[in-house]
Amino acid sequence: MDSRIRRRNIAIFIAVVLVIILVIVIVIAATGNNSSNNDNSSVPPPTENKSSTNIGGDISDILVTSDQKTVIAIRDQGVIAFVDSKTEFKLPSPPNAAADVTSAPSCLAEISANVLAIGTEDGCIYQFNRDSGAFKLVIDNSDKIDSVDGFSNMAIYKALTVASNGQLYAANYSSGVVEVYDTGSFAFVGNLSVTSGLSPIGLAFDASGKLLTLCLNLSTGIGVVLQNQNALISNINKPVSMKACATNKLQIATSGSVISYNISTLAVLGTVQIGDTISALSCSQVAQNGNLISY
């Protein structure tokens, strides 16, 4: 009799312990879920692309004009294209090339409301009239032969920008200088040297009107932003392009992300992860594998 009572009491004890353990597990699980929910609410959601437009081709630069038209340079097709109106214009043949070869446009700048400047990897800068659709060769370095990073021209233009005084600044990746031209006559004004061993690939003016030059070390793939040969931003991994934006931001595209800086203090404002290799940048879009992607 006593043994039956003991067995019953043991069974009751075990049942009570199991119930307590079960209750504890349920409470812990509920607490964990609440904690997880709280953590997620404090972390901003991943950045999602607002829209993507398939263009095709190797997009080398994106320009948003003063009237908010998006223009792109498509290097492998030898054209500049107005995305909004779905019109494109084929560049002429480089002066020293066969007639069936078109220039490879690499960078764009707006000179005035109806005139663009187009730099190429063939050592040329063209003036393009939006009203007539006509191209005019204004800078020709295509006959100056050298060998830099597998290219054969002394002038390989990677970025263009226009200063407030109307002068055109051209980043010459091959010779390692920033060339300056008068946009009225396109007469050569002078060269701005960058640090030896670096190639300029991006240009922008800061809030005070001083030139910032994004440069690439070809041997390491590391970039730096210079102002009068002084390094202001260092150790940029695989930079691609740089643009100054109206929101007082400086945007730098790397191989898979866009980093925003305060253009006055150069403090980092944030980073948007794009994911795949970026080929061109504007203040609101990147080019990636032939697509224009808003960010």
C-alpha positions in Angstrom: 0.0 0.0 0.0 2.8 2.4 1.0 4.7 1.6 -2.1 1.7 2.4 -4.3 1.3 5.7 -2.5 4.9 6.5 -3.1 4.7 5.7 -6.7 1.6 7.8 -7.1 3.3 10.7 -5.3 6.4 10.4 -7.5 4.2 10.3 -10.6 2.4 13.5 -9.4 5.7 15.2 -8.7 7.1 14.3 -12.1 4.0 15.6 -13.8 4.1 18.8 -11.8 7.8 19.3 -12.7 7.0 18.7 -16.4 4.2 21.2 -16.3 6.5 23.8 -14.7 9.2 23.2 -17.3 6.7 23.5 -20.1 5.4 26.8 -18.7 9.0 28.1 -18.5 9.7 27.1 -22.1 6.5 28.9 -23.3 7.4 32.0 -21.3 10.9 32.1 -22.7 9.7 31.6 -26.3 7.2 34.4 -25.9 9.8 36.7 -24.4 12.3 35.9 -27.2 9.7 36.8 -29.9 8.9 40.1 -28.2 12.5 40.9 -28.0 13.1 40.0 -31.6 10.1 42.2 -32.7 11.5 45.1 -30.7 14.9 44.8 -32.2 13.5 44.7 -35.8 11.4 47.8 -35.1 14.6 49.8 -34.2 16.5 48.7 -37.3 15.7 50.4 -40.6 14.5 48.0 -43.3 16.9 47.1 -46.0 17.1 49.6 -48.8 15.0 48.6 -51.8 15.5 49.7 -55.3 12.7 52.1 -56.2 12.7 51.2 -59.9 14.9 49.6 -62.5 14.9 50.4 -66.2 16.7 48.0 -68.6 18.8 49.9 -71.1 21.3 47.3 -72.3 24.8 48.0 -73.2 27.8 49.2 -71.1 26.6 52.4 -69.5 29.6 54.6 -68.6 28.0 57.8 -67.3 24.6 59.2 -66.2 23.8 62.9 -66.4 20.7 64.6 -65.1 20.4 67.9 -67.0 19.2 71.2 -65.6 15.7 70.5 -67.0 15.7 67.1 -65.2 16.3 65.0 -68.3 18.3 61.8 -67.8 21.1 61.3 -70.4 23.4 58.3 -70.5 26.6 57.4 -72.3 26.6 53.8 -73.7 30.3 53.0 -74.3 30.0 49.8 -76.3 27.3 51.2 -78.6 29.0 54.5 -79.2 25.8 56.5 -78.4 24.4 59.0 -75.9 20.7 58.3 -75.1 18.0 60.5 -73.6 16.2 58.0 -71.4 13.0 60.0 -71.0 12.3 60.6 -74.7 13.8 57.2 -75.7 16.0 58.9 -78.3 19.7 58.3 -79.0 22.5 59.9 -81.0 25.5 58.0 -82.4 28.9 59.6 -82.0 31.0 60.2 -85.1 34.1 58.1 -85.9 37.2 59.2 -84.1 39.5 61.2 -86.4 42.1 58.5 -86.6 39.8 55.5 -86.9 38.1 53.6 -89.7 34.8 55.1 -90.9 32.8 52.3 -89.4 34.2 52.8 -85.8 32.4 55.1 -83.5 33.8 56.9 -80.5 33.4 55.2 -77.1 31.7 57.8 -74.9 32.8 57.7 -71.3 31.6 60.9 -69.6 29.1 63.7 -69.9 28.7 67.3 -68.7 26.2 70.1 -69.3 27.7 73.2 -70.7 24.4 75.1 -71.1 20.7 74.4 -71.4 21.1 72.9 -74.9 24.7 72.0 -75.1 26.5 69.0 -73.6 30.2 68.0 -73.6 31.0 64.3 -74.2 34.4 62.8 -73.3 35.5 59.6 -74.9 38.0 56.8 -74.4 39.4 57.6 -77.8 41.0 60.9 -76.7 38.2 63.2 -77.9 35.8 65.7 -76.4 32.7 66.5 -78.5 30.2 69.3 -78.2 26.7 68.1 -78.7 23.8 70.4 -79.5 20.5 69.1 -78.1 18.4 71.2 -80.4 20.0 70.1 -83.7 21.5 66.7 -82.6 24.8 67.8 -84.1 28.2 66.8 -82.8 31.3 69.0 -83.1 34.8 67.7 -82.3 36.3 70.3 -80.0 39.3 68.4 -78.4 41.2 65.8 -80.3 44.0 63.8 -78.6 43.3 60.6 -80.5 46.6 60.8 -82.4 48.8 60.9 -79.2 49.9 57.3 -78.7 50.9 55.9 -75.4 50.2 52.7 -73.4 48.5 52.9 -70.1 46.6 50.0 -68.5 46.1 48.3 -71.9 44.9 51.4 -73.6 46.7 53.1 -76.5 45.7 56.8 -76.3 47.3 59.5 -74.3 43.8 60.9 -73.5 41.2 58.6 -71.9 38.5 60.8 -70.4 36.8 59.4 -67.4 34.9 62.5 -66.0 33.9 66.0 -67.0 32.5 68.9 -65.0 31.9 72.6 -65.6 33.0 75.2 -63.2 30.9 78.3 -62.3 33.2 80.4 -64.4 32.3 78.3 -67.5 35.6 76.3 -67.7 35.4 72.7 -68.5 37.4 70.3 -66.4 38.3 66.9 -67.9 39.8 64.0 -65.9 42.4 62.4 -68.2 42.8 58.9 -66.8 45.7 58.1 -69.1 48.0 61.1 -68.5 47.1 61.5 -64.8 46.1 65.1 -65.0 42.9 67.2 -65.0 42.8 69.3 -68.2 41.1 72.7 -68.2 39.4 74.2 -71.2 37.5 77.4 -72.0 34.0 76.3 -73.0 33.5 79.3 -75.3 36.5 78.7 -77.6 37.6 75.3 -76.1 41.1 76.8 -75.9 43.4 74.9 -73.6 43.8 76.7 -70.2 46.1 74.4 -68.4 46.6 71.1 -66.5 46.1 70.4 -62.8 48.4 67.6 -61.7 47.3 64.9 -59.3 49.5 62.8 -57.0 52.0 60.7 -58.9 50.8 57.1 -59.5 47.1 58.0 -59.3 44.6 58.3 -62.2 41.7 60.8 -62.0 38.3 59.1 -62.5 35.8 61.6 -60.9 35.4 65.4 -60.6 33.1 67.5 -58.4 33.1 71.0 -56.9 32.6 71.4 -53.1 30.3 73.9 -51.5 33.0 76.6 -51.7 33.7 76.0 -55.4 36.9 74.1 -54.9 37.6 71.1 -57.1 37.6 67.6 -55.7 39.2 64.9 -57.7 38.5 61.2 -57.2 41.7 59.2 -58.1 42.4 55.6 -58.4 45.6 53.7 -57.6 45.8 51.3 -60.5 48.0 48.8 -58.7 45.9 48.5 -55.5 42.4 49.4 -56.6 42.2 51.9 -53.7 40.9 55.4 -54.3 41.4 58.8 -52.7 39.7 62.2 -53.0 42.1 65.0 -53.4 41.9 68.7 -53.2 45.1 70.5 -54.4 46.9 67.1 -54.0 45.8 66.9 -50.3 44.0 63.7 -49.4 40.6 64.5 -47.9 39.0 61.0 -48.1 41.3 58.0 -48.2 41.1 54.2 -48.6 38.0 54.0 -50.9 37.8 50.5 -52.0 37.4 50.1 -55.8 35.8 53.5 -56.6 33.9 54.0 -59.8 32.5 57.5 -59.9 31.8 60.7 -57.9 29.0 63.3 -58.2 28.2 66.5 -56.3 24.4 66.7 -55.5 22.1 69.6 -54.9 21.3 68.3 -51.4 24.8 69.3 -50.2 25.9 65.7 -50.7 29.0 64.2 -52.3 28.2 60.7 -53.7 30.9 58.2 -54.4 30.1 54.9 -56.1 32.3 51.9 -55.4 32.1 48.5 -57.0 28.8 47.6 -55.2 27.7 50.5 -53.0 27.1 54.3 -52.9 28.6 56.3 -50.1 27.2 59.7 -49.2 29.3 62.5 -47.6 28.5 65.9 -46.4 30.1 68.0 -49.1 31.2 70.7 -46.7 32.6 68.5 -43.8 33.1 65.3 -45.7 31.5 63.4 -42.8 29.9 60.1 -43.9 26.1 60.4 -44.1 25.3 56.8 -45.0 25.9 53.9 -47.4 23.5 52.2 -49.8 24.4 48.6 -50.7 23.6 48.0 -54.4 25.0 44.5 -54.6 26.6 44.1 -58.0 29.2 46.0 -59.9 28.3 49.7 -60.6 29.4 51.2 -63.9 28.0 54.8 -63.6 26.4 57.1 -61.0 24.0 60.0 -60.8 22.6 61.6 -57.6 19.6 59.3 -57.8 20.5 56.3 -60.0 23.3 53.9 -60.7 24.0 51.8 -63.8 24.4 48.1 -63.3 24.6 45.5 -66.0 22.8 47.6 -68.5 20.1 48.7 -66.0 19.4 52.1 -64.5 18.5 51.5 -60.9 17.1 54.2 -58.5 18.5 54.2 -55.0 
